[in-house]
Amino acid sequence: MAWGSAPGKLILFGEHAVVFGEPALATAIDLRTEVYARPHEEWLADGASLEAPKYRYVRAAVGRTWTGGPLRFEIRSMIPSGGGLGSSAAVTVATLAALRALGRVEVVPGDVAKEAFAVEHEVQGRASPIDTSTSAHGGGLLVLRERRDQFLWSVERDRRRWFLHDATLPRMSLVVGNTGISAATGPLVARVKDLVDRDPKAAAAVREIGTITGLALAAFRDDDLGAVGALMSRNHRLLQTLGVGHPMLDRLVGAVAPVAYGAKMTGAGGGGSIVALTDRPNEAAAAITAAGGRAFLVEPARGHGVEGHE
Ligand code: PMV
């Protein structure tokens, strides 16, 4: 039997804009998905057919990398799905790691990240490599248009090229507020593309989000969490302009405002989750719960990316 494990992620700055080549910053979190795989007489996942729609990432990972016989998978995930926390990237990366371990192929994070991006693209359509690369690498991850210090690997698609870098983030408390409303990433990304193609204001919002990510990096470097929080709030408003907001996201952002440096939606939006930067995590969690959300305290999980063993 083989085992693969990969973390979920939070996008701190730059979601959606990263699909257009703007910079973005994400961190892995201490919620993980584990995938167990073993040879079996028929294809199964959690005792049921692998054909069920929820196993499409596992199926695509198998289709791209596995040449052996049928397998039986068991999948255990601590990451809520459809919550903007990278559950599909984590299951993809963990499956690829388990398949490598089973085939005695070394689990190399950069190689797994590239395969995982191809899987995500196949299943979901237009995407950036931010989720899959953060899950494979672990810790902080910065996506840039060009290669700089702390370069990890690059990913190319349709004449776009993203350069992935390790990002050193300070210790900080992040509180996630899940709206309980799940929205598929693919259609949201497609809708933003339509809007950007026809509305110059949307195109300007995408560029401004890129600028904000750069400013946030500098603020993190200066340990100026107040400045980071203000940039999060600005990033949230720009995402609303791109049409990926939801009243419940605004409600949760408003609820944590008195006890946080700042907060914003995280991931594709349309529902999903917010992330708040705070030094009062328990109060922030209580505010989210009182506003009707589900709160989690997360620790950016440095250095704990994909793993796989036989
Ligand atoms: O699937 P989510 O909610 O983690 O969002 C992914 C981030 C996007 O920028 C919206 C899409 C992408 O592939 O970068």
Residues whose N, C-alpha, C, O or C-beta is under 5 A from the ligand:
A	BS01	PMV	E15 H16 V18 V19 G84 L85 G86 A127 S128 I130 D131 T185 T266 G267 A268
